[in-house]
Amino acid sequence: MSKKNIGKIGVLLVNLGTPDTAETPDVRKYLREFLMDRRVIDINPVGRFFLINGVIAPFRAPKSAKVYKELWTERGSPLLYHGIDLKEKLQVALGDNYHVAFGMRYQSPSIQSALEELRDKSVDRIIVLPLFPQYAAASTGSVQDKVMEIVKEWWVIPSINFISSFCDDPGFINAFAELGKQHMAQDTYDHVIFSYHGLPERQVLKGSDKGYCKLGTCCNSYNKRNKYCYRAACFATSRLLAEQLGISEDQYTVTFQSRLLKDPWLQPYTDEVLKTLPAKGIKKVLAFSPAFVADCLETTIEVGEEFKEMFEHAGGEKWQLVESLNSNDTWVEAVKSLVLEN
């Protein structure tokens, strides 16, 4: 095939989503769309409908809106503008043979609008990169599900390649380690916390390869049997980050945050672990959120402010959040490499 017959390659970057504004009605609308996803709350559809619309959305939205107002900036939601910045920088880095689009799984800009943008550019094929380093059916899987739901209606469907995980990608690890080293050069820390967004244990077990996952030592190695196990992927990211940071196994702890409802979620829970640290002589903690590549409510507010307050209340002296990758140059180069490799 001659070069003149080869179209552009489309790149679709996708993150989770954000309310259009920090006002309660928009937050409620976002929560409803997000939590009604069958991959996020995987229970009986009727039960999910009444739980979300009758309990969670009405009562959680006003509280969440207050937190979103703390997070909001002049540019709006950080998750949105960091995504747009990444898209624009990646477009420059990749050049004219590529067209980069950005969409959100929930709310705006939608995956639908981003895919239509790529179709309008007559791209030859599409590379989909959900911006979740560790695969989970509720995040990466949901994005893949939505993309396939949309493109199945197209008369002509181009080749589509999904990047399902980059938890152990050298560029991703290096980008986060670089940020951590900057903080470590400015101060000495007693311990490092790698805090990941939690998942219900049942969701991890549902994705297990023929019962391989036992939520135990099986996650101490990352291999072909558990490459789509969220817990194993989090452990893998942590081991590689620790290696880059030059810290030993006893100098860091892997924890999970943001649990919802009463079912058992992946443990240990970040908020419970941090309260025990000062009594062990751990007074200064460096905290990473390696499940997020852009700062958002879970990083800036939950880890950066709420956990800091808990830690200091328990007797800690310093809790330092390592900012997320956002659109820094090292991360842009890492994303470029991910795209070129795929």
C-alpha positions in Angstrom: 0.0 0.0 0.0 1.5 3.4 -1.0 2.0 6.0 1.7 -0.6 8.3 0.1 -3.3 5.7 0.8 -2.5 5.4 4.5 -4.7 7.7 6.6 -3.8 9.3 9.9 -3.7 7.2 13.1 -6.3 8.3 15.6 -5.4 8.3 19.3 -8.2 8.4 21.8 -7.3 9.3 25.4 -10.0 8.6 28.0 -10.3 9.5 31.6 -13.1 8.8 34.1 -15.1 12.0 34.1 -16.1 15.0 36.1 -19.2 17.1 36.7 -19.8 20.0 34.3 -19.7 22.4 37.3 -19.3 22.0 41.1 -23.0 22.8 41.7 -25.2 20.1 43.3 -27.4 19.4 40.3 -24.4 18.8 38.0 -22.7 16.7 40.6 -25.8 14.6 41.1 -26.1 14.1 37.3 -22.5 13.0 37.2 -22.9 10.6 40.1 -26.0 9.0 38.6 -24.2 8.3 35.2 -21.1 7.1 36.9 -22.6 4.8 39.5 -25.3 3.4 37.3 -22.6 1.8 35.2 -23.1 -1.9 35.6 -19.3 -2.4 35.8 -18.9 0.1 38.6 -21.7 -1.2 40.9 -22.1 -4.7 39.8 -25.3 -5.7 41.5 -28.9 -6.5 40.4 -30.0 -3.7 37.9 -33.2 -3.0 39.8 -31.3 -2.8 43.1 -28.7 -0.6 41.6 -31.3 1.8 40.2 -33.0 2.3 43.6 -29.7 2.4 45.5 -28.3 5.2 43.2 -31.4 7.2 42.6 -33.0 6.7 46.0 -30.0 6.9 48.3 -26.6 7.7 47.0 -27.3 10.5 44.5 -29.8 12.5 46.6 -27.7 12.4 49.8 -24.1 12.3 48.5 -24.4 15.0 45.8 -24.6 18.0 48.2 -21.7 16.7 50.2 -19.7 16.0 47.1 -20.5 19.4 45.6 -18.9 21.1 48.6 -15.7 19.0 48.0 -15.7 19.7 44.3 -15.9 23.5 45.0 -12.6 23.1 47.0 -11.1 21.4 44.0 -12.4 23.7 41.2 -10.0 26.3 39.8 -10.4 29.2 37.3 -9.9 26.6 34.5 -12.6 24.3 36.0 -12.1 20.7 36.9 -8.4 19.6 37.1 -9.2 16.2 35.6 -10.6 17.9 32.6 -8.0 20.6 31.9 -5.1 18.3 32.6 -6.6 15.9 30.1 -6.9 18.6 27.5 -3.4 19.8 28.1 -2.1 16.2 27.7 -4.0 15.9 24.5 -2.5 19.1 23.1 1.0 18.3 24.1 0.8 14.7 22.8 -0.5 16.0 19.5 2.6 18.1 19.1 4.8 15.3 20.2 3.3 12.8 17.7 3.0 15.1 14.7 0.8 15.4 11.7 0.4 11.7 11.0 -1.7 11.3 14.2 -4.9 12.9 15.4 -5.3 12.9 19.2 -8.8 13.2 20.8 -9.8 13.3 24.4 -13.0 12.0 26.0 -14.5 11.2 29.4 -16.3 7.9 30.2 -18.9 10.0 32.0 -20.1 13.5 31.1 -18.3 15.9 28.8 -16.4 15.7 26.5 -17.9 12.3 25.8 -16.3 9.3 24.3 -19.0 9.6 21.6 -17.9 13.1 20.6 -14.2 12.1 20.7 -14.8 9.1 18.4 -16.8 11.3 16.0 -13.9 13.7 15.9 -11.6 10.9 14.9 -14.1 9.6 12.3 -14.4 13.1 10.8 -10.6 13.0 10.4 -11.0 9.8 8.4 -8.4 8.1 10.6 -7.0 4.7 9.3 -7.1 3.1 12.7 -7.6 4.0 16.3 -5.5 3.5 19.4 -7.5 3.7 22.6 -5.6 4.6 25.8 -7.8 4.6 28.9 -5.8 6.7 31.4 -5.9 4.0 34.1 -2.4 2.4 34.7 -3.8 -0.7 36.3 -6.6 -2.6 34.5 -9.9 -2.9 36.3 -13.2 -3.9 34.7 -14.9 -0.9 36.4 -12.5 1.6 34.7 -10.5 0.4 31.7 -13.1 -2.3 31.0 -15.9 0.2 31.1 -14.2 2.4 28.6 -13.6 -0.5 26.3 -17.2 -1.5 26.7 -18.4 2.0 25.8 -16.2 2.3 22.8 -17.4 -1.0 21.3 -21.0 0.0 22.0 -20.5 3.1 20.0 -18.5 1.8 17.0 -20.7 -1.2 16.5 -23.2 1.3 15.0 -20.7 2.5 12.4 -21.0 1.1 8.9 -17.3 1.2 8.5 -15.3 0.2 11.6 -11.5 0.9 11.4 -8.9 -1.2 13.2 -9.0 -0.5 16.9 -6.3 -1.3 19.4 -6.9 -1.0 23.1 -4.0 -0.4 25.5 -5.4 -2.2 28.5 -2.7 -1.7 31.1 0.5 0.2 31.6 1.1 -0.5 35.2 4.7 -1.7 34.6 5.5 0.6 31.7 9.0 2.0 32.2 8.0 5.5 31.0 5.1 5.6 33.4 7.2 4.4 36.3 10.0 6.8 35.5 7.6 9.8 35.3 6.1 9.1 38.8 9.5 8.3 40.3 10.9 11.5 39.0 8.2 13.5 40.9 8.9 11.5 44.0 12.6 12.0 43.9 12.1 15.8 43.7 10.3 15.6 47.1 12.9 13.2 48.6 15.6 15.6 47.6 14.0 18.4 49.7 13.3 16.4 52.8 13.8 13.0 54.5 10.8 10.7 54.9 10.3 7.8 57.3 7.9 5.9 55.0 6.2 5.8 51.7 2.6 5.1 51.1 1.3 4.0 47.7 -2.4 4.6 47.9 -4.6 3.1 45.1 -8.3 3.5 44.5 -10.1 0.6 46.0 -12.3 -2.0 44.4 -14.8 -4.5 45.9 -13.0 -7.8 46.4 -15.7 -9.6 44.5 -14.8 -7.6 41.3 -11.2 -8.8 41.5 -12.3 -12.4 42.0 -14.8 -12.2 39.2 -11.9 -11.4 36.8 -9.6 -14.2 38.1 -8.1 -16.6 35.5 -9.7 -19.9 36.4 -9.6 -19.2 40.1 -6.0 -18.2 40.2 -6.6 -15.1 42.3 -6.8 -15.7 46.1 -6.3 -12.1 47.2 -3.0 -13.3 48.8 0.6 -14.0 47.9 -0.5 -14.7 44.3 -0.2 -11.0 43.8 3.5 -10.9 44.8 4.4 -11.6 41.2 2.9 -10.1 38.0 2.5 -12.7 35.3 0.3 -13.9 32.4 -2.2 -15.5 34.9 -2.9 -12.2 36.8 -2.0 -9.5 34.3 -5.6 -8.3 34.5 -5.8 -8.5 38.3 -6.1 -5.0 39.7 -4.5 -5.9 43.0 -1.5 -7.7 41.4 -1.0 -4.7 39.0 -1.0 -2.3 42.0 1.6 -4.4 43.7 3.7 -4.5 40.5 3.6 -0.7 40.1 4.6 -0.3 43.7 7.6 -2.7 43.5 8.9 -0.9 40.4 8.4 2.6 41.9 10.2 1.5 45.1 13.1 0.2 43.0 13.3 3.5 41.1 13.1 5.5 44.4 15.8 3.3 46.0 13.7 2.2 49.0 13.4 -1.3 50.4 10.3 -3.4 50.9 10.0 -2.4 54.6 10.1 1.3 53.7 6.7 1.4 51.9 3.1 0.1 52.2 0.5 -0.5 49.5 -3.0 0.6 50.6 -6.4 1.2 49.1 -8.7 4.2 49.4 -12.2 5.5 48.5 -14.3 2.5 49.5 -18.1 2.7 49.1 -20.9 0.7 50.8 -20.3 -2.1 53.2 -19.0 -5.0 51.1 -15.3 -5.9 51.7 -13.0 -3.9 49.5 -9.3 -4.5 48.8 -7.3 -4.1 52.0 -5.5 -2.6 53.8 -7.4 0.6 53.8 -5.3 3.8 53.6 -7.2 5.7 56.3 -6.8 2.9 58.8 -3.1 2.3 58.1 -2.1 5.9 58.3 -3.6 6.3 61.8 -1.3 3.5 63.1 2.0 4.9 61.7 2.9 7.7 64.2 2.8 5.2 67.1 5.4 3.1 65.2 7.7 6.2 65.0 6.8 7.0 61.5 6.3 10.7 61.6 7.0 11.8 58.0 5.2 10.2 55.1 5.5 10.6 51.3 2.2 9.6 49.7 1.7 8.6 46.1 -1.5 7.9 44.2 -0.3 5.8 41.3 -3.7 4.8 40.1 -4.3 8.4 38.9 -2.4 10.1 36.1 -4.1 13.4 36.7 -4.9 15.2 39.9 -8.5 15.0 40.9 -10.7 14.8 44.0 -9.2 11.5 45.1 -5.6 12.8 45.0 -5.8 16.5 45.8 -8.6 16.4 48.4 -8.7 12.8 49.7 -5.0 12.0 49.9 -3.6 15.5 49.9 -5.9 17.1 52.5 -8.1 14.6 54.3 -5.5 11.9 54.9 -3.0 14.6 55.9 -5.4 15.8 58.6 -6.0 12.3 59.9 -2.2 11.6 60.0 -1.4 14.8 61.9 -4.3 14.1 64.3 -2.8 10.7 65.0 0.5 12.3 65.9 2.2 12.6 62.5 4.4 15.6 61.6 4.4 15.7 57.8 2.2 14.1 55.2 3.3 15.0 51.6 1.3 14.2 48.5 3.3 13.6 45.4 1.4 15.4 42.7 0.1 13.4 39.7 1.6 13.3 36.3 -0.9 15.6 34.7 0.8 16.9 31.5 4.4 17.2 32.5 6.9 16.6 29.8 8.2 13.3 31.1 4.7 11.9 31.1 3.9 13.2 27.6 7.0 11.4 26.3 5.9 8.2 28.1 2.4 8.4 26.5 4.0 9.0 23.1 6.1 5.9 23.6 3.0 3.9 24.6 1.2 5.0 21.4 4.2 4.3 19.1 4.6 0.8 20.6 1.0 0.0 19.9 
